[in-house]
């Protein structure tokens, strides 16, 4: 089993507890990202978990497609957001048509992919976005990679890869995106040892 698959198996085991733990900790940049989109925009949420953010997009008048690899997450998402479509798809192998989406929201998901897989993931994001389409990437700030135990994961080890803002900007630029913004953000759940790199790009 690869590192990404190992983390998937952890989410399979802890799905209910994990979703309860993140249900009210919305990414602070979500409203501003939505404000950049037209009413009715088609949004792909990669790593939708239980549909928390998908619901916000739907409530804002967006057409939403969500993907995840954890079946229990997808069942919860379907119940929470029946207006959206959800699919079990690996972010490394998204097979949507070229130019299908106006925006991609990938919040706290690329940090579980092995570093060498991220360039091809981002190139595929570019492919399935329309010209002018926006992408949001949020990963944890830091260096290297590790298996880490956290209260949020019921002290089971998940695999994380850490990034600097400059590194994530370069990865997006190499995939063909123009950087809209990039910043380091505090953790919404108050974890002092966690900071987030939030980067937005546009397909030009």
Secondary structure, 3 states (H helix, E strand, C coil): CCHHHHHHHHHHHHHHHHHHHHCCCCCCCHHHHHHCCCCCCEEEEECCCCCHHHHHHHHCCCEEEEEECCHHHHHHHHHHCCCCEEEECCHHHCCCCCCCEEEEEEECCHHHCCHHHHHHHHHHHHHHEEEEEEEEEEEEECCCEEEEECHHHCCCEEEEECECHHHHHHHHHHCCEEEEEEEEEECCCCCCCCEEEEEEEEEC
